[in-house]
Amino acid sequence: MEIIEKAPAKINLGLDVLYKRDDGYHELEMVMASIDLSDRLTFKRLPKNEIIIETNSGFLPTDRKNNIFQAIEAMQKTYQFDGGVHAILQKNIPVAAGLGGGSSDAAATFRGVNRLFDLNANLDDLTRLAIPIGTDIPFCLQGETALVTGLGEIVTPLKNPIPQCWVVLVKPKISVSTPRVFSKIEVDSLSHPDISSLKSSIEMGDYQSMTQHLGNSLEDYTTRKFPVVQHIKDKMIQFGADAAVMSGSGPTVIGLCDKKTRALHVANSLKGFCQEVYVVRTLNK
Ligand code: C5P
């Protein structure tokens, strides 16, 4: 038997850093949504108690450093099932991009192993196991447009999904380390997006208002360190995107367009400038 799971990328429409906690982590307030750009994972049982990860990506480790490995191990330890897991990852989401690819792969692994061994774990059970592995995984387990708070573990779906639109994703050729960004920011000097207005715009289905309230507290640091991120944002607006914002800790910039033709125009105009450019739809959930 084999189990197939899709692992969609996420975007941060809003990310506010509220304060730094005593344990070094940051209290966040975010609005997140899933997009139609997914990795694909296949899971098979192995007779012996081992974990094998195969991937088409040359960048990723296949040992304990991989989130998929950690998720399988957490399930093995908790549910003590007989046998091992062979996971095959087809990677389509850019790596270290701010699009939650690794977290979504881990979430798909929790779902996949749960099905593969008929473990009957519910969303709360999986969320508890997920948090130590990555703070974006709880959102990815659930996948609906949501307000995400705490470290990332409190996921509250919004009353309505993100209004349907087109998302232009541009990833400059730099990799950003999330722990490094969080260790470098000065919390007192950050800008704060209006997450409450962003949330109500989405809940009212008001696309225009939503585009006016995108924002990311981590952008100041990343754009200072990598001016290309600001440059991409400016170009996106110049070429006709309704709004542009950095996703997560970056460096990917997302531009929103209500019309596909305009999204394609923005993407084509940016292709000469950046190699990794995608046009995708939001997922209606
Ligand atoms: O959970 P994840 O692996 O994405 O987090 C990467 C790093 O980002 C953490 O090790 C921590 O340094 C930082 N972080 C934080 N506050 C959060 C989430 C992540 O400081 N709420």
Residues whose N, C-alpha, C, O or C-beta is under 5 A from the ligand:
A	BS01	C5P	G24 Y25 H26 L28 I133 G134 T135 D136 G150 L151 G152 T178 P179 F182
